[in-house]
Amino acid sequence: MDKLVNRGWLSCNDLLEAFRSKEARPYGAQKLLFSGVGTRDVYNIAAPFEDEGEMVLAGRVEDRDSEQSEIYFFAERGGNWVAREGAPVFRLQDPFFTRISGELVFGGVETFPHPEKAGKLSWRTVLYRGSCVADLKPFFSGPDQMKDLRLVEQQDGTIGVFTRPQGEKGGRGKIGYTQIDRLEDLSQEIINQAPLLEGQFSEEEWGGGNEIHLLTNGFLGVLGHIARFDEHGDRHYYPMIFVFDPATRTYSNLEIIAERGNFVDGPAKRPDLADVVFSGGLVRKADGTADLYAGTSDAEAQKVTISDPFSAFEKKVNK
C-alpha cells in the first residue's frame, strides 16, 4: 500500500492560501432551519444519520447570550428540522456519533465548574452507547480538559481512538492516536498515553478531529478543524481534513476544505466568533461530492457541497 506523505507543518495562513488557489470551490450553501426549541440557536451539528428508519440530526441548542447548552435530536419535516418528539435531550455541547459493531456510539462535551479556577468552566468528552437514540446509556467519561475524543471501527475490527490533549502535552490542542480491541478497553490512561501526530499544528495554533471516516482501503479520513487567534484576539476556525494509515502510523498534510465566506452570511454569537466554521460531519456521495455540515459563527447551522476530499486517497490501493 502506498505510504501517505507529509511534507511538514503548514500554518493556517499557508493552508488557507492553498485552499483558495484550488479551482473547485464549495457551492450550494444553505442555512438549516429548526423548530421546537423556541428562540434558541442551533449550531455545531453532527451529520444526519439513520435511526429507527428515519434520518435524524443532532445539534447544540442554546441561548445567544449563554453557553449552557443541550443536545437535541431533530427529524426533517417539509424542509425544516423539527425537535424529535420523545427523543432524549442531553446537557452537552457539540454532538458526534459513530457505529461500532452495529451499535450506535454517541457523544458530546460536558462542562462543569473548574476545580481550581473560580468562575471558570472545565470540560470532558462523554460517550453513550445503545441500539438506537432512545436506548442510549452513558458508558465512558474522558479526561478533564479534553474535547474532540473520537472513535472509529477499523477493517480488522479494532477501534481507532483519536485524542486531543491540551496543556503540558498538547499545548492549545493537538491530535493523538491509539487503538483498542473493544469498547470495554477504553480508559483515561490509554487516552492520556496516546502518541501525538507530530508536525500538524504550531504552538500558537490548535486543532482537533470531529468525525472519522473508514475509507475503502483501510485508511482513516479525519474531518476536523484548525484554528488560531489573530492580533486582536479574534478566533478563526477552518474545516480541514487529513488521512491517517493505522498500519504505518503515517498521515497526510492537513487541507482546509472550506471557510466562512463559503457559507451564507449570518449573525455571530460574539464579534470574536464571526470567522468560525466548526466541522460537524461529512456525507460522502456517489457522484464524487460531499455535503459538509457545520456550525457557523457559534450561532447557526449550515451545509455546503464540496468535492469529496477523501476520494483521491482511496485510490491508493494494495499493489
JOUR-V406487 format. One record per residue. SS is DSSP state (alpha for helix, beta for strand, coil for the rest). PSI is psi in degrees with one decimal (NA if undefined). D_CENTER is the distance of its C-alpha to the mean C-alpha in whole Angstrom. Layout:
BEGIN
ss:psi:d_center
SS:PSI:D_CENTER
SS:PSI:D_CENTER
END
This chain:
BEGIN
ss:psi:d_center
coil:137.9:27
coil:142.4:27
coil:135.7:25
coil:140.8:22
coil:131.2:23
coil:120.4:22
coil:14.1:24
coil:170.9:23
coil:139.1:21
coil:141.3:20
coil:167.4:20
alpha:-46.6:18
alpha:-39.3:21
alpha:-45.7:22
alpha:-38.0:19
alpha:-40.1:19
alpha:-42.7:23
alpha:-41.6:22
alpha:-45.8:19
alpha:-18.8:22
coil:-8.9:25
coil:148.1:23
coil:-44.5:25
coil:126.0:23
coil:150.0:21
coil:148.0:19
beta:168.7:21
beta:28.6:21
beta:140.6:19
beta:144.8:19
beta:143.0:19
coil:138.3:18
coil:136.8:21
beta:150.5:21
beta:160.5:24
coil:5.4:24
coil:19.8:23
coil:-137.8:26
coil:5.3:25
coil:154.1:22
beta:151.0:19
beta:122.0:16
beta:-177.6:13
coil:57.4:9
coil:156.7:9
coil:169.5:8
coil:152.8:10
coil:149.9:13
beta:160.6:15
beta:133.6:18
beta:119.1:20
coil:44.5:24
coil:1.2:24
beta:156.6:22
beta:132.2:19
beta:160.0:17
beta:133.2:14
beta:135.6:12
beta:153.7:12
beta:125.5:13
beta:125.8:16
beta:160.9:19
coil:151.3:22
coil:-34.0:21
coil:22.3:23
coil:159.1:22
coil:17.6:18
coil:98.6:20
coil:162.6:17
beta:152.4:17
beta:122.7:15
beta:155.0:17
beta:135.1:17
beta:147.9:18
beta:144.8:20
beta:130.0:22
beta:106.5:25
coil:37.6:27
coil:-9.3:24
beta:151.9:23
beta:114.2:20
beta:134.9:22
beta:126.4:22
coil:122.2:22
coil:129.7:26
coil:-4.7:26
coil:149.1:22
coil:151.4:21
coil:129.2:20
beta:137.8:18
coil:70.6:18
coil:169.1:15
beta:156.8:12
beta:73.8:8
beta:155.9:8
beta:164.6:7
beta:161.8:10
beta:176.2:11
beta:131.9:15
beta:122.5:17
coil:39.1:21
coil:-2.0:21
beta:141.9:19
beta:126.1:17
beta:121.1:14
beta:148.5:12
beta:172.9:11
beta:-176.5:10
beta:124.7:12
beta:130.7:15
beta:152.7:17
beta:160.3:21
beta:134.7:24
coil:132.0:24
coil:-17.5:27
coil:-23.6:28
coil:107.9:27
coil:134.7:29
coil:-1.3:27
coil:159.6:24
beta:148.8:21
beta:177.7:19
beta:162.5:16
beta:156.6:15
beta:131.9:12
beta:145.6:14
beta:143.0:14
beta:157.7:17
beta:153.5:18
beta:172.7:21
coil:-24.5:22
coil:177.8:21
alpha:-43.6:19
alpha:-18.1:23
alpha:5.0:23
coil:133.1:20
beta:141.2:21
beta:141.8:20
beta:-10.4:20
beta:140.4:18
beta:127.8:18
coil:178.4:16
coil:147.3:18
coil:146.8:18
coil:24.0:17
beta:114.4:13
coil:179.7:10
coil:36.7:7
coil:123.3:9
beta:146.1:8
beta:154.7:11
beta:136.7:13
beta:129.1:16
coil:173.3:18
coil:-32.7:21
coil:6.5:24
coil:-12.4:22
coil:168.8:21
beta:118.9:17
beta:138.3:15
beta:114.2:14
beta:132.5:11
beta:170.9:12
coil:79.1:12
coil:153.0:15
coil:162.0:17
beta:-137.3:20
coil:-39.8:23
coil:-41.8:21
coil:3.2:18
beta:-129.4:19
coil:-10.0:17
coil:113.1:14
coil:160.6:14
coil:134.8:12
beta:169.2:15
beta:139.4:15
beta:-178.1:18
beta:155.8:19
beta:165.0:21
coil:-30.5:23
coil:161.8:22
alpha:-34.2:20
alpha:-17.2:23
alpha:-8.7:23
coil:131.4:20
coil:158.3:21
alpha:-34.9:20
alpha:-45.5:23
alpha:-43.2:21
alpha:-46.5:18
alpha:-25.5:20
coil:-3.4:22
coil:126.8:19
beta:144.7:20
beta:150.3:18
coil:100.3:17
coil:152.8:20
coil:17.8:20
coil:-36.5:16
coil:144.3:17
coil:171.7:20
coil:-21.7:21
coil:-16.2:21
coil:169.8:17
beta:169.5:14
beta:179.0:10
beta:165.8:7
beta:140.2:5
beta:-31.7:2
beta:137.9:5
beta:131.2:8
beta:126.9:11
beta:118.0:15
coil:164.1:17
coil:-22.3:21
coil:9.5:22
coil:-12.5:20
coil:161.1:18
beta:118.2:14
beta:118.7:12
beta:118.4:9
beta:125.7:6
beta:-155.9:5
beta:151.4:7
beta:143.0:11
beta:160.0:13
beta:162.4:17
beta:149.7:20
coil:-174.6:23
coil:-15.1:26
coil:-0.5:26
coil:5.6:23
coil:148.6:21
beta:144.1:17
beta:115.5:16
beta:134.2:12
beta:134.8:11
beta:136.2:9
beta:165.9:10
beta:157.7:10
beta:168.0:13
beta:136.1:14
beta:135.5:16
beta:107.6:19
coil:-19.7:19
coil:-37.3:23
coil:-7.7:24
coil:27.5:21
beta:160.2:21
beta:152.9:18
coil:169.0:18
coil:154.1:18
coil:147.3:15
beta:125.0:15
beta:137.0:14
coil:-7.0:13
coil:165.5:14
coil:170.8:15
alpha:-35.4:16
alpha:-13.6:20
alpha:-6.5:18
coil:169.8:18
coil:139.4:20
coil:150.2:22
coil:-179.2:21
coil:164.3:22
coil:149.9:20
coil:-41.0:19
coil:158.8:21
alpha:-33.9:23
alpha:-2.2:21
alpha:11.3:17
coil:-35.0:19
beta:49.7:17
beta:125.6:14
beta:119.6:11
beta:113.6:7
beta:128.3:5
beta:-50.0:5
beta:162.7:6
beta:124.5:9
beta:107.5:13
beta:140.7:15
coil:158.8:19
coil:-19.1:22
coil:8.9:23
coil:5.2:21
beta:175.2:19
beta:145.7:15
beta:123.2:14
beta:119.6:11
beta:133.4:10
beta:159.0:9
beta:139.4:10
beta:125.8:13
coil:28.2:15
coil:34.5:14
coil:-26.8:17
beta:166.7:16
beta:134.9:14
beta:168.5:14
beta:154.0:14
beta:150.8:16
beta:134.8:17
beta:167.5:17
beta:137.9:18
coil:114.3:16
coil:-10.6:15
coil:-12.6:16
alpha:-37.3:19
alpha:-33.4:21
alpha:-26.8:20
alpha:-15.1:21
coil:-10.1:24
coil:95.1:25
coil:168.8:26
coil:138.1:29
coil:NA:32
END
